[in-house]
Structures are given as C-alpha cells and as structure tokens.
C-alpha cells in the first residue's frame, strides 16, 4: 500500500513539473528590466582608445560578453543632445519627431525655444524655472511609451540624467517618473507634469548630500599622470579648467569650495557620473524595478562626459580619466544589477547621443585643417542684407548651423524672399570656411553628395528648423568653442557612435555592417515583442536578434 502511494506521489509530482515546464514555454519570455545607458558625447573610438586601461567588468564586459555594432552613424544634422536622445528612443528623425535641436527659434516671436520648456508646469523639489519642463514638444512616441501601453501601464519607466532634456525625452510622454539635477540645491528634482511631490526615496537620496561628499577631496588622476599616454600633455592652451581652477591641470583641489558656491561645478567632473548612477540605483530600489515579470525600463544619461569633453576636448587627460572612472562605475552598476535583478534577467544597451570634434588648438598644433567657421558671420550677413535691401534684421538668428530669416518682416516690406535667400547662399558659398550652403526647402535638388544630403533632409523640420543650412569644412568649429570643443556636424567625429547590447538573450559578437541610431528603438521593440514607436523609420538589428 505504501509503495502504491509513493508511486502515485512521484507520478503526480512529475506531471506537475512537466505541466509547469509546458506553461513556462507557453508564456512569452521577456527581460525583467531594460537599461538604456546613453553616454553623452562618447565617441566610438573611446571603446578602444582606452581599452588597455579599462578593467574587466565595465566597458570590457560589454564588449567581451555583449554584441557590439562598430559602424553606427547618426543619420541627421545637427548632432546635439536633445535630438540624439529623442532619436534613440523614437527610432525617428527630427523631421518627424519634432525635436529640431536643444533649442530653436520661434518664427512667430523670434524668441528662442528650449526643447522641453513648459511654462505651464511647476518645479517639484525646485523652482519653476528649473522644474518647468515636459515632453510636450515631442511629436512621436518613444519605445518607453510603447512599453507602457503594451503592458497596460503596468511597466514602470524612469528617466535619469543631470540634464532635464536627457531625462525627459527618453522617458516619453507618460512615464513613472523623470528626474534631473538642480544646480541651485544639488538635488535631483522633477516637474509637476509627472507628480506633485518628490517620492520619499528621492528625498532620502537627496538628504544624503552625496554630491558634496564626492567632490570633498577634489579631483586627481586615478593613475599616475605619466601613464595617460593616450592623451596630450596636461597643460595646453586650448583647455578650459573646471570651476575656479587657475589652469587646466591636475590636481583640482578647488572643487569642494566651488561646489559650496555653485553646485553646477559637479557637472564638469567625473563625479557627476557617479552621482547619476547612484541615483539610478536608488530608483531601482525606490520603484522596485525588475522585481517581477512585467518588464520595466530605466533610461539613464551619463552626462558629465559631455561637460568634461566640452571643457577640455577629446585628447585631454581629464577626458581619459573621466572614462577610466566611468569604467569602474559601470562595473559596479552591472554587479548591482546582477545581484538585484539577476544576471541574464536584464537587457542593457549602451550608446551615445553624439560624438565630439577635436579642439581647434589641438588640430592647429598638429597641422590638421581647422578654424572657426562663424566668426562674425551673422553680423556680416546682416550688414550685407541691410545695404542691399535697405532693411535691417532680416535675419532672425543663426542656430544649429541654420540661418533663420524673418519672413514676416520680408513680407511687410514687400521684398522677394527667394531672392534674399539666394543672395545669402551665394555669399556663404564664397566663404572659404563653408563647404555647402543650401535652401532647406530645396535641399533635394541641391548638388550635395550623400550621405550629407539625406542627413540634412532628416534633420529639417519645416516648422522649427531654419531656412538655410550651413555645412562647414571638416574640422571647423563654431566661434564659441575657442576653448575645449563641441559637436553638431555630419562628420564622423560627431556622428559615429558606439552601440553595444548585453544581457538577456544577447549573443556575444560584433558587426561592422552599416547601421544607424534609428535602429536602436525597433531592435528593443523586437526584443520585447511590442509595437515600434509611432514615428519609427529604423530597422531592427538582425545580428543581435538572431533568426
């Protein structure tokens, strides 16, 4: 009798196990958490330029266990932060998704419009100027929007960055939360668009005053300074020192006092990255991201790489040190995800919103073509137009390498707008600093080679962009970048970005095939088996998805 009962019990347990396995196979498998890591101003070559000095668990873990795409380009101009983040998460381009720059000129008023500014919103944890933001200017859905809708808004989505725009735009229209850095008080804050008060976990994080602790001992090199052989000498005239430092040289012992006087100094140090990733970890705990079978999404922008890059240029020891420190921070972050979410249970992608040009001084010293393309440009063009047409201020402004003309004034004075644009273009094309100048309404017929022509078309939003696109010669920078560097152009130094997937269902490998930033969102959509964002023009990356 006992033997019969034992056999029956074993049979029952076996059937239950088989049924459980069948049910598991019949259920759609998804990662518990998707983490988007967008490293601001990260050139693709940084993966390999500093490779020998990286540890095994940060960038090398991504490269050696994930899938790397080596030839991903940005398919539009201008290559700036707001557009980069929007394009990554929408799979679309400015012509469609509406974010035509970090800011643009409003034709009706002639005033500058910031990409996420929303005067109807109030600051939460801050004043209304810093907190008065929303995604209202974003015309397409994001992959984070699509995840929220696909899960009937059960998935949690959180955006995190030092920059408002780099948190707001990736998080989409209806996220769980979006948070950014307030340099008036050193805290992470948000907007009334998302919530009426900061969650308790955010208050607890802010109460730690972690940023103050991070800068307390200043900034010195992680390694002995003579080991930074991938970078130029420490003291060069084209670098701009952080805060009140007298020269762009290590050590920066001024940080603690500078931070006490101006919290914004944190941005131009590697400790801004540390602060961001610690807040991201707090968000995982606070919102319990990745703790159940409903996929959550954490969109992180690591922004201090951009601020340091702008101040010093790509070849500075400060930039190299920032990446070596970020490598350690990423290693710790991945280990935390392994522990809290589970190794193999989360999906990570790492990319960048744009790259960065070499500093003008660096290029000049090394006999490379360079210069400042717009020195006196607006003033000279305005004077020429005034002399020719007896009308002043026909140019509203120059923004994003685009000239805005005042169509309203031209109409009032009964002038020929086509003739005025033609005159401006002819003058620009005589300028030795200009490679091409083209009427944005007629760019399709312009004698401009690919891929430049398509990138101009993709970047042209007829309601928000300018009237004339300027394409400068290679190596040319805008006049404001006399120290350090910047980005915005179609060239490889600004448009070639890293892209690595790691984790859930990701095979190890690499591809040298040509791909675009717009391909990231539809690839995530295929991983998650959800609909593409509404304005998507990208294609899923089959190499990482499999057959």
C-alpha positions as CSV (number, residue, x, y, z in Angstrom):
1,X,0.0,0.0,0.0
2,X,2.8,2.4,1.0
3,X,4.6,1.6,-2.3
4,X,1.5,2.4,-4.3
5,X,1.1,5.7,-2.5
6,X,4.8,6.6,-3.2
7,X,4.5,5.7,-6.9
8,X,1.3,7.9,-7.1
9,X,3.0,10.8,-5.4
10,X,6.1,10.6,-7.7
11,X,3.8,10.4,-10.7
12,X,1.8,13.4,-9.6
13,X,4.9,15.5,-8.9
14,X,6.4,14.5,-12.3
15,X,3.2,15.6,-14.1
16,X,3.1,18.9,-12.2
17,X,6.8,19.5,-13.2
18,X,6.1,18.7,-16.9
19,X,3.0,21.0,-16.8
20,X,4.9,23.8,-15.2
21,X,7.6,23.5,-17.9
22,X,4.9,23.5,-20.6
23,X,3.3,26.6,-19.1
24,X,6.7,28.3,-18.8
25,X,7.3,27.6,-22.5
26,X,3.9,28.8,-23.5
27,X,4.4,32.1,-21.8
28,X,6.2,35.0,-23.6
29,X,9.6,35.4,-22.2
30,X,10.8,39.0,-21.6
31,X,13.6,40.6,-19.6
32,X,12.7,41.9,-16.1
33,X,14.4,45.2,-16.8
34,X,15.7,47.2,-19.8
35,X,18.5,49.7,-19.0
36,X,19.4,52.3,-21.6
37,X,22.8,53.8,-21.0
38,X,23.5,56.8,-23.2
39,X,26.9,58.2,-22.6
40,X,26.9,61.8,-23.5
41,X,29.5,62.8,-26.2
42,X,31.0,59.4,-26.3
43,X,33.0,58.9,-29.5
44,X,33.0,55.3,-30.7
45,X,36.8,55.2,-30.6
46,X,36.9,55.7,-26.8
47,X,35.9,52.0,-26.5
48,X,39.3,51.1,-27.9
49,X,41.5,54.1,-27.3
50,X,41.4,53.5,-23.5
51,X,40.8,49.7,-23.8
52,X,44.1,48.6,-22.2
53,X,43.4,50.7,-19.1
54,X,39.8,49.5,-18.6
55,X,39.0,46.8,-16.0
56,X,37.3,43.5,-16.9
57,X,33.9,44.3,-15.6
58,X,32.8,47.7,-17.2
59,X,33.3,48.5,-20.9
60,X,35.2,45.2,-21.4
61,X,32.3,43.2,-20.0
62,X,30.1,44.9,-22.6
63,X,32.5,44.2,-25.4
64,X,33.5,40.7,-24.3
65,X,30.1,39.3,-23.4
66,X,27.7,41.5,-25.4
67,X,27.2,42.3,-29.0
68,X,28.9,45.4,-30.4
69,X,28.0,47.3,-33.6
70,X,31.1,49.1,-34.8
71,X,29.7,51.2,-37.6
72,X,26.6,53.0,-36.3
73,X,26.1,56.6,-37.6
74,X,23.7,59.4,-36.7
75,X,21.5,59.9,-39.8
76,X,20.8,63.7,-39.5
77,X,22.2,67.1,-38.6
78,X,22.6,68.8,-36.2
79,X,24.1,66.2,-33.9
80,X,23.2,67.5,-30.5
81,X,22.0,66.1,-27.2
82,X,18.2,66.6,-27.3
83,X,17.9,65.1,-30.8
84,X,20.3,62.2,-30.1
85,X,18.3,61.0,-27.1
86,X,15.0,61.5,-28.9
87,X,16.1,59.6,-32.0
88,X,17.5,56.7,-29.9
89,X,14.2,56.3,-28.1
90,X,11.8,57.1,-31.0
91,X,13.7,55.4,-33.9
92,X,12.8,58.6,-35.8
93,X,14.4,61.8,-37.0
94,X,13.9,65.5,-36.3
95,X,11.8,65.9,-39.5
96,X,9.2,63.6,-37.9
97,X,9.6,63.6,-34.1
98,X,9.8,67.4,-33.9
99,X,12.8,67.9,-31.6
100,X,14.9,70.0,-34.0
101,X,17.7,70.9,-31.6
102,X,18.4,71.6,-28.0
103,X,16.6,74.8,-28.8
104,X,15.3,76.5,-31.9
105,X,13.9,79.9,-33.0
106,X,10.2,80.5,-32.9
107,X,9.3,82.2,-36.2
108,X,6.3,84.0,-34.8
109,X,8.1,85.7,-32.0
110,X,11.8,85.4,-33.0
111,X,12.5,84.1,-29.5
112,X,14.5,81.1,-28.5
113,X,12.5,77.9,-27.6
114,X,14.1,75.3,-25.4
115,X,13.2,71.7,-26.3
116,X,11.5,70.7,-23.1
117,X,10.4,74.1,-21.7
118,X,6.8,74.2,-20.5
119,X,5.8,77.3,-18.6
120,X,2.5,75.6,-17.6
121,X,4.4,73.2,-15.4
122,X,5.8,73.8,-11.9
123,X,9.0,72.7,-10.3
124,X,8.8,69.8,-7.8
125,X,11.6,70.0,-5.3
126,X,12.9,73.1,-7.1
127,X,11.8,76.4,-8.6
128,X,9.6,76.7,-11.6
129,X,12.5,77.7,-14.0
130,X,14.4,74.5,-13.3
131,X,11.3,72.4,-13.0
132,X,9.1,73.9,-15.7
133,X,9.6,71.2,-18.2
134,X,7.6,68.4,-20.0
135,X,7.8,66.4,-23.3
136,X,5.0,68.5,-24.9
137,X,7.3,69.4,-27.9
138,X,7.9,65.7,-28.7
139,X,5.6,64.6,-31.6
140,X,6.3,60.8,-31.7
141,X,6.0,58.1,-29.1
142,X,9.1,56.5,-27.6
143,X,10.0,52.9,-27.1
144,X,9.3,53.6,-23.4
145,X,5.8,54.9,-24.3
146,X,5.2,51.7,-26.3
147,X,6.3,49.5,-23.4
148,X,3.9,51.4,-21.1
149,X,1.0,51.0,-23.4
150,X,1.8,47.3,-24.3
151,X,1.7,46.4,-20.6
152,X,-1.5,48.5,-19.9
153,X,0.8,50.9,-18.0
154,X,1.9,48.2,-15.6
155,X,5.6,48.5,-16.7
156,X,7.5,51.2,-14.8
157,X,9.6,53.7,-16.8
158,X,12.1,56.1,-15.2
159,X,14.4,58.7,-16.8
160,X,17.5,59.9,-15.0
161,X,20.1,62.5,-16.0
162,X,21.9,65.6,-14.8
163,X,20.2,67.2,-17.8
164,X,16.5,67.8,-17.9
165,X,16.2,67.1,-21.7
166,X,18.2,63.9,-21.4
167,X,15.8,62.5,-18.8
168,X,12.5,63.9,-20.1
169,X,12.7,62.9,-23.8
170,X,13.9,59.3,-23.3
171,X,11.2,58.7,-20.6
172,X,8.4,59.6,-23.0
173,X,5.0,61.1,-22.6
174,X,3.7,59.1,-19.6
175,X,6.5,57.6,-17.5
176,X,6.5,56.6,-13.9
177,X,9.0,59.5,-13.4
178,X,11.7,61.6,-14.9
179,X,14.4,63.3,-12.7
180,X,17.3,65.7,-13.3
181,X,19.9,67.6,-11.4
182,X,19.2,71.0,-9.8
183,X,22.4,73.0,-9.6
184,X,20.8,75.5,-7.2
185,X,20.5,72.9,-4.4
186,X,22.4,69.9,-5.6
187,X,19.3,67.6,-5.6
188,X,17.5,65.5,-8.1
189,X,14.2,67.1,-8.9
190,X,11.2,66.8,-11.3
191,X,8.2,68.6,-12.7
192,X,4.5,68.9,-11.9
193,X,3.9,67.2,-15.3
194,X,4.9,63.9,-13.6
195,X,4.0,64.3,-9.9
196,X,3.1,66.9,-7.2
197,X,5.8,65.9,-4.7
198,X,9.0,64.0,-4.8
199,X,8.8,60.3,-3.8
200,X,10.1,59.6,-0.3
201,X,13.0,57.5,-1.8
202,X,14.1,60.6,-3.7
203,X,14.0,62.8,-0.6
204,X,16.1,60.2,1.3
205,X,18.6,60.2,-1.5
206,X,18.8,64.0,-1.6
207,X,19.2,64.1,2.1
208,X,22.5,62.1,1.9
209,X,24.2,65.1,0.2
210,X,26.2,62.6,-1.8
211,X,27.5,65.1,-4.4
212,X,29.1,67.1,-1.6
213,X,30.9,64.0,-0.4
214,X,32.0,63.1,-3.9
215,X,33.8,66.4,-4.5
216,X,35.2,66.7,-1.0
217,X,38.7,65.5,-1.9
218,X,39.0,67.3,-5.2
219,X,39.9,65.6,-8.5
220,X,43.2,64.0,-9.1
221,X,44.1,61.4,-11.7
222,X,43.1,57.8,-10.9
223,X,46.5,56.5,-12.2
224,X,49.9,58.2,-12.0
225,X,49.7,61.0,-14.5
226,X,52.6,59.8,-16.7
227,X,50.5,56.7,-17.5
228,X,48.0,58.7,-19.5
229,X,49.8,58.0,-22.8
230,X,46.7,58.2,-24.9
231,X,46.3,61.9,-24.1
232,X,48.1,65.1,-24.7
233,X,50.2,66.9,-22.1
234,X,48.4,68.2,-19.0
235,X,48.7,71.9,-19.6
236,X,47.7,73.0,-23.1
237,X,46.2,76.4,-24.1
238,X,43.0,75.1,-25.7
239,X,41.6,73.6,-22.5
240,X,39.2,75.3,-20.1
241,X,39.7,74.5,-16.4
242,X,36.8,73.4,-14.2
243,X,35.4,76.0,-11.7
244,X,37.9,78.5,-10.2
245,X,41.0,76.5,-11.1
246,X,43.7,78.8,-12.4
247,X,44.9,76.3,-15.0
248,X,43.6,73.1,-16.7
249,X,46.0,70.9,-14.7
250,X,45.7,68.2,-12.0
251,X,45.0,68.2,-9.2
252,X,41.8,70.2,-8.9
253,X,41.8,71.0,-5.2
254,X,39.2,73.7,-5.7
255,X,36.1,71.5,-6.1
256,X,34.8,71.4,-2.6
257,X,34.8,75.2,-2.2
258,X,33.5,75.6,-5.8
259,X,30.6,73.2,-5.1
260,X,29.7,75.0,-2.0
261,X,29.3,78.2,-4.0
262,X,27.9,76.7,-7.2
263,X,26.5,73.2,-7.3
264,X,26.8,73.2,-11.1
265,X,30.5,72.6,-10.9
266,X,29.7,68.9,-10.3
267,X,28.7,68.6,-14.0
268,X,32.3,69.1,-15.3
269,X,33.8,66.4,-13.2
270,X,33.7,62.6,-13.3
271,X,31.7,62.7,-10.0
272,X,28.6,63.8,-11.9
273,X,28.6,60.4,-13.5
274,X,29.0,58.7,-10.1
275,X,26.1,60.8,-8.7
276,X,23.9,59.9,-11.6
277,X,24.5,56.2,-11.4
278,X,23.9,56.2,-7.6
279,X,20.6,57.9,-8.2
280,X,19.8,55.3,-10.8
281,X,20.4,52.6,-8.3
282,X,18.2,54.4,-5.8
283,X,15.5,54.5,-8.5
284,X,15.7,50.7,-8.9
285,X,15.2,50.2,-5.2
286,X,12.6,53.0,-4.8
287,X,10.4,51.8,-7.6
288,X,11.3,48.1,-7.3
289,X,12.3,48.0,-10.9
290,X,12.9,44.5,-12.3
291,X,11.4,42.7,-9.3
292,X,8.6,41.0,-11.1
293,X,7.9,39.5,-14.6
294,X,6.5,42.8,-16.0
295,X,9.3,44.4,-17.9
296,X,10.5,47.8,-16.5
297,X,12.7,50.4,-18.3
298,X,15.4,52.6,-16.8
299,X,16.7,55.3,-19.2
300,X,20.0,56.7,-17.9
301,X,22.0,59.5,-19.4
302,X,25.6,59.8,-18.2
303,X,26.2,63.5,-18.8
304,X,29.4,64.6,-17.2
305,X,31.4,63.0,-20.1
306,X,29.8,65.8,-22.3
307,X,30.6,68.6,-19.9
308,X,34.2,67.5,-19.5
309,X,34.5,66.9,-23.2
310,X,33.3,70.5,-24.0
311,X,35.7,72.0,-21.5
312,X,38.8,70.0,-22.5
313,X,38.4,68.3,-25.9
314,X,38.8,64.6,-26.7
315,X,42.5,64.4,-26.2
316,X,42.8,65.7,-22.6
317,X,43.9,63.7,-19.6
318,X,40.7,64.9,-17.9
319,X,38.6,63.1,-20.5
320,X,40.6,59.9,-20.3
321,X,40.4,60.0,-16.5
322,X,36.7,60.5,-16.7
323,X,36.3,57.4,-18.8
324,X,38.6,55.3,-16.6
325,X,36.5,56.3,-13.6
326,X,33.2,55.7,-15.5
327,X,34.5,52.2,-16.4
328,X,34.7,51.4,-12.6
329,X,31.3,52.9,-12.0
330,X,29.8,50.8,-14.8
331,X,31.4,47.7,-13.4
332,X,29.8,48.4,-10.0
333,X,26.5,49.2,-11.6
334,X,26.4,45.9,-13.6
335,X,27.3,44.0,-10.4
336,X,24.5,45.7,-8.6
337,X,22.1,44.7,-11.4
338,X,23.4,41.1,-11.3
339,X,22.5,41.0,-7.6
340,X,19.2,42.9,-7.5
341,X,17.7,41.9,-10.8
342,X,19.6,38.7,-11.7
343,X,22.4,38.1,-14.2
344,X,20.8,37.3,-17.5
345,X,17.5,38.7,-16.4
346,X,18.1,42.3,-17.6
347,X,18.9,43.8,-21.0
348,X,21.3,46.7,-21.4
349,X,22.2,48.8,-24.4
350,X,25.0,51.4,-24.3
351,X,25.2,54.1,-26.9
352,X,25.8,57.9,-27.2
353,X,23.8,60.9,-28.3
354,X,26.7,62.3,-30.4
355,X,30.5,62.4,-30.5
356,X,32.8,65.4,-30.3
357,X,35.3,67.2,-32.5
358,X,39.0,67.7,-31.7
359,X,39.8,71.0,-30.2
360,X,40.8,73.8,-32.6
361,X,44.1,74.3,-30.8
362,X,44.9,70.6,-30.9
363,X,44.2,70.4,-34.6
364,X,46.3,73.5,-35.4
365,X,49.2,72.3,-33.3
366,X,49.2,69.0,-35.2
367,X,48.9,70.6,-38.7
368,X,45.3,69.5,-39.3
369,X,42.6,71.5,-41.1
370,X,40.6,73.6,-38.6
371,X,39.3,77.0,-37.7
372,X,36.1,78.8,-36.7
373,X,33.5,78.9,-39.4
374,X,31.1,81.5,-38.0
375,X,33.4,84.3,-36.7
376,X,31.3,87.4,-37.4
377,X,29.1,85.6,-39.8
378,X,25.7,86.8,-38.6
379,X,26.9,90.4,-38.3
380,X,28.4,90.4,-41.8
381,X,25.4,88.8,-43.5
382,X,23.1,91.3,-41.7
383,X,25.1,94.2,-42.9
384,X,25.2,93.0,-46.5
385,X,21.4,92.5,-46.5
386,X,20.8,95.9,-45.0
387,X,22.9,97.6,-47.6
388,X,21.3,95.6,-50.4
389,X,17.7,95.8,-49.3
390,X,17.6,98.9,-47.0
391,X,16.1,96.7,-44.3
392,X,17.7,95.7,-41.0
393,X,17.3,92.5,-39.0
394,X,16.2,90.3,-41.9
395,X,18.0,87.5,-40.2
396,X,16.2,86.3,-37.0
397,X,19.2,84.4,-35.9
398,X,21.7,81.5,-36.6
399,X,21.1,78.3,-34.6
400,X,22.0,74.7,-35.2
401,X,24.1,75.7,-38.3
402,X,20.9,77.1,-39.8
403,X,20.0,80.7,-40.7
404,X,16.5,81.8,-39.8
405,X,15.2,84.7,-41.9
406,X,12.4,87.0,-40.8
407,X,9.6,86.0,-43.3
408,X,7.2,88.3,-41.6
409,X,9.3,91.4,-42.0
410,X,10.2,90.5,-45.6
411,X,6.5,90.2,-46.4
412,X,5.8,93.5,-44.7
413,X,8.4,95.3,-46.7
414,X,7.3,93.5,-49.9
415,X,10.7,92.0,-50.5
416,X,11.4,88.9,-52.6
417,X,12.2,86.1,-50.0
418,X,13.5,83.8,-52.7
419,X,16.0,86.4,-53.9
420,X,17.1,87.2,-50.4
421,X,17.8,83.5,-49.6
422,X,19.6,83.2,-52.9
423,X,21.8,86.2,-52.1
424,X,22.6,84.8,-48.6
425,X,23.5,81.4,-50.1
426,X,25.7,82.9,-52.8
427,X,27.6,84.9,-50.2
428,X,28.0,81.9,-48.0
429,X,29.4,79.8,-50.8
430,X,32.1,82.4,-51.4
431,X,33.3,81.9,-47.8
432,X,36.3,79.6,-47.7
433,X,35.1,78.2,-44.4
434,X,31.8,77.0,-45.9
435,X,31.6,73.6,-47.7
436,X,27.9,74.0,-48.7
437,X,25.1,76.4,-48.1
438,X,21.6,75.3,-49.2
439,X,18.0,76.4,-49.1
440,X,16.4,73.9,-46.8
441,X,13.1,73.9,-48.8
442,X,15.1,72.9,-51.9
443,X,17.8,70.6,-50.5
444,X,16.5,67.6,-52.5
445,X,17.6,69.4,-55.7
446,X,20.9,70.7,-54.3
447,X,24.3,69.4,-55.7
448,X,25.3,67.9,-52.4
449,X,26.6,64.3,-52.1
450,X,25.3,61.6,-49.9
451,X,25.1,61.0,-47.0
452,X,25.2,64.8,-46.3
453,X,22.0,65.5,-48.4
454,X,19.9,62.8,-46.6
455,X,21.2,63.9,-43.2
456,X,20.1,67.5,-43.9
457,X,16.7,66.3,-45.1
458,X,16.2,64.1,-42.0
459,X,17.2,66.9,-39.7
460,X,15.0,69.5,-41.3
461,X,11.7,70.2,-39.5
462,X,9.9,72.7,-41.6
463,X,8.0,74.1,-38.6
464,X,11.0,74.5,-36.3
465,X,14.3,74.5,-38.4
466,X,15.8,77.4,-40.1
467,X,15.7,78.4,-43.8
468,X,19.3,77.9,-44.9
469,X,21.6,75.0,-43.8
470,X,25.4,75.7,-43.5
471,X,27.8,72.8,-43.8
472,X,31.3,73.8,-42.8
473,X,34.5,72.4,-43.9
474,X,35.9,69.5,-41.9
475,X,37.5,70.4,-38.6
476,X,35.8,73.8,-38.4
477,X,34.2,74.7,-35.1
478,X,31.7,77.4,-34.1
479,X,33.2,80.6,-32.7
480,X,32.1,79.9,-29.1
481,X,34.3,76.9,-28.9
482,X,37.6,78.8,-28.7
483,X,38.5,76.6,-25.6
484,X,37.6,72.9,-25.5
485,X,35.3,71.6,-28.2
486,X,31.8,71.0,-29.3
487,X,29.7,68.9,-31.7
488,X,26.8,69.4,-34.2
489,X,28.0,68.4,-37.7
490,X,27.7,65.4,-40.0
491,X,31.3,64.3,-39.9
492,X,32.4,61.0,-38.3
493,X,33.9,62.7,-35.2
494,X,30.4,63.9,-34.3
495,X,28.2,61.2,-35.9
496,X,30.0,57.9,-35.3
497,X,28.6,56.4,-32.0
498,X,29.1,53.2,-30.0
499,X,26.3,50.7,-29.7
500,X,26.5,47.5,-27.5
501,X,23.8,45.2,-26.3
502,X,24.4,43.0,-23.3
503,X,22.4,40.6,-21.1
504,X,19.0,38.9,-21.7
505,X,19.1,36.8,-24.9
506,X,22.1,38.7,-26.3
507,X,24.7,36.6,-28.1
508,X,28.3,37.5,-28.0
509,X,29.7,39.0,-31.2
510,X,30.2,42.1,-33.3
511,X,29.2,43.6,-36.6
512,X,31.0,46.0,-38.9
513,X,27.9,46.5,-41.1
514,X,26.5,49.9,-41.7
515,X,23.7,50.8,-39.2
516,X,22.0,53.9,-37.8
517,X,21.0,55.4,-34.5
518,X,17.4,55.0,-35.6
519,X,17.8,51.2,-35.5
520,X,18.0,51.0,-31.7
521,X,14.3,51.5,-30.8
522,X,12.9,48.9,-33.3
523,X,15.5,46.4,-32.0
524,X,14.3,46.9,-28.5
525,X,10.8,46.6,-29.7
526,X,11.6,43.2,-31.2
527,X,13.3,42.0,-28.0
528,X,10.2,43.0,-26.1
529,X,7.7,41.9,-28.8
530,X,5.9,45.3,-28.7
531,X,5.0,47.8,-31.4
532,X,7.6,50.2,-32.8
533,X,7.3,53.9,-31.8
534,X,4.9,55.8,-33.9
535,X,7.4,57.7,-36.0
536,X,9.9,54.9,-36.3
537,X,12.0,54.8,-39.5
538,X,14.7,52.5,-38.3
539,X,15.2,48.8,-38.9
540,X,15.8,46.1,-36.3
541,X,19.4,44.9,-35.9
542,X,19.1,41.3,-37.0
543,X,22.7,40.4,-36.0
544,X,21.8,40.7,-32.3
545,X,18.2,39.4,-32.6
546,X,19.0,36.1,-34.3
547,X,16.9,34.4,-37.0
